[in-house]
């Protein structure tokens, strides 16, 4: 992304890019920190893949809430209240994936 250009934060990928740049990290650095390939990080940032399985690690490394990364909203709830719907969403998506594989 060219210097001075603000990423579109209306998507998960755009918010990841914005948070990464705010943290002063290169794409490869963040990929290494969350143990994914640079290609996977590119897929996350270009909205080809939503990183549900890595959302907690991204949240920690980028100092953002999972809710903000996924939905663009700062959590107004306590962390326990905030995480329950996200875990339910992740569980449901994983169930769908397992059903597709069987």
N, C-alpha and C positions, 0 to 999 in steps of 0.2 A: 504494500500500500504506500503511495507517495507520501512524503513527509508533509505534515500539516493537514492532511485529509482526515476528517473525523469519520470513523466507521459508522455505518447504519446500525443503530442499536435496536431496531425493531425485530431482529431475529436472534436466535440463540448464537449462531456463528458470529454475528456482528457484535454481540455483547462479549463474547470470548475475545475477539480481536481487540475491542476497546479496553477491556480489563487487562489484557496482556500488554498492550502498549502503555497503559497507565502504570503498570508495574515495571516498565522498562525492560521487558523480556523479548527475546527473539523467539520465533516460532519453534525452532529446534530446541531451545532451552526449555520451554514449557513442555514440549513433547518428552524430553528426557526426564523431567521432573515427575511426570505422571506415567512414565513407562509405556509410551506408545511410539509408533513410528512417526516420522515427520509427515508422511503421506496421510496417516490417520488424523493428525492435527490439521492438515490442510482440509480434509473432508469435514471436520468439525467446524472449522472457520468459514467454509464455503456453504454450509448448511446441507451438505450431501448426507451427513450422518448426525443424528442428535446423540451426544455422548452420555447417555443415561448411566452407563456403568462406570464412568469416570467423573461424574458430576461432583461427587464429594471431594475428590482429589483436586479437581479444577477449582472448586470453591475455596479450598484451603490455600492452594498456591497463588490464587488471584485475589485473595482477601475479599471475596464477594459471597453473598448467600446463594445457596442452590436455587432459591426462588427467583432471585434476580437473574441468574444465568439462564434459567429455563423460561421465565415468564416476563422478565423485565420489571419486576416490582420488588421494592425493598420489603422485607418481611416486617409487617406491623405486629406480628404475633410473637409469642415467646418461641425460642428455638424448638422446643418439643412440639408445639402446635404447628409450627411451620414444616417440620420434617415429616409428620405423619402423612399428609396428602402426597408428598413427593415419593415417599417409600411405597405407598399404595400404587401410585402411577408406575413406578419402576417394577413393582411386583407383577402388575397386570401386563406390562409389556413383555416381561420375561416369560410369563405364562404363555402369551401368544407366540413368542418365539419357539418355546418348547413344543407347543402344539403343532407348529408348522414343521418342526424337525421330525416329529413322530408319525 
